[in-house]
Amino acid sequence: MNIKIPEYLLKMPTYLPNDIEGMIFTYPNKFPLIKKRYEEVAKKYAMDPVGFREYGDSQKAELVVALDNLKKEYEEHKDKDLEYMVRMDQRLNKLFCFRFWIVNYLFADGPIHSFYVDNLKLLIRKAVKADETEKYEAKVEEIIQTLLQSDYADEYLQQALDCNSALNELKSIKEIQESLDKVIKLIDEDPMKNVNEINNIWKDVWNVIKDNEVLGKKLRHAIYQVKFRSSMLPLYNILTHTIEFRKENLQLQEKYDNMHNKIDDILEKAKKELSADEYDLLIMSYEQAKNFAMYKDVMGAVDGKLIPFWFGIHDEIRDILKKSNPNMPIRSVGQAGMFYYLVWYLPTELKAIVMTPDFTDFSLETL
């Protein structure tokens, strides 16, 4: 495979589309090592779809651990004065920069993504054959949109697919068939009215199937919630959901399978029209474009925990500053709001905390 991305595309971007908070101007100045870190990662994973997914997963894992640690510390800290809150905001910015921003912005919105999308469009134009101009343009646009949409299963769709697999596995276990028939009847009748009886059946069923590897994998998120909440309800709820929405889940499965087959057909036809190197570039472009869209969701799943915590700190800081600065305007801000809004109203010594560059690398131990 002779795919090579131009070196200049592997350098730290100087502009990002949709960067409404101007992080591309703030973070390289606040955290200068981000430039080196990104360029190392770009050289390593820009042409490695599998490696990029592994990298994205590792960043998500560290992001979650660090965020949990910071939240726990903040909740247990008794003297939350203004300086402590400002420093916590800076720690959150550092975490966001090194463990979120690279994957979710510098790759997903940056020049490497543009390189692959542009090549995908170019190669599809070369691969598609049509006699009439209007039909050609319509066909090209349809195929491009199909490939960019990809066969990626987002969190909602993946849950539906996992539910289908779990139901098939449940139906294959002879020891629980009588109980399964009963619970299906109760759920079809009224899942809310019969919830206690339904959950009692699931309790008995789970005692039989709890060591089943397939179910353990397909129900892993619910099982994690069971451990986290010290309650079996998350598991019972997903099992009930699996039965209650089995028809809808099968429809989603069919739609997903059709999309997968459609993309396979597109790529197979393109292979006949393109050179070996062109086809390799098309596959790489498709895989990486899919990756970047996928990891927008993977990383973004943390927002439900990150945003309320971070924005809550911003609100507390703003309320304190407003007391000594009555003319301070109230405005909405994003994660980087300290740098373009709150810092203007901080006491001089705290301004220095925000505006002084941090030349240290990121680590969970020193964050």
Salt bridges, closest charged atoms under 4 A:
GLU39 OE2 - LYS35 NZ 3.39
GLU40 OE1 - ARG37 NH1 2.32
GLU62 OE1 - ARG99 NE 3.05
ASP68 OD1 - LYS305 NZ 2.91
GLU73 OE1 - ARG91 NH2 2.78
GLU75 OE2 - LYS71 NZ 3.85
GLU76 OE2 - LYS72 NZ 3.01
GLU83 OE2 - ARG87 NE 2.99
ASP89 OD1 - HIS314 NE2 2.81
ASP109 OD2 - LYS296 NZ 3.09
GLU132 OE2 - LYS135 NZ 3.66
GLU137 OE1 - ARG125 NH2 2.83
GLU142 OE2 - LYS262 NZ 3.53
ASP151 OD2 - HIS260 ND1 2.68
ASP151 OD1 - LYS290 NZ 3.02
ASP162 OD1 - LYS218 NZ 3.72
ASP162 OD2 - ARG220 NH1 3.81
GLU178 OE2 - LYS182 NZ 3.83
ASP188 OD2 - ARG246 NH2 2.77
ASP264 OD2 - HIS260 NE2 3.56
ASP265 OD2 - LYS269 NZ 3.32
GLU273 OE1 - LYS129 NZ 4.00
GLU278 OE2 - LYS126 NZ 2.32
GLU287 OE1 - ARG53 NH1 3.95
GLU287 OE1 - LYS290 NZ 3.98
ASP315 OD1 - ARG318 NH1 3.31
ASP319 OD1 - ARG318 NH2 3.20
ASP358 OD2 - LYS94 NZ 3.04
ASP361 OD2 - ARG37 NH2 2.36
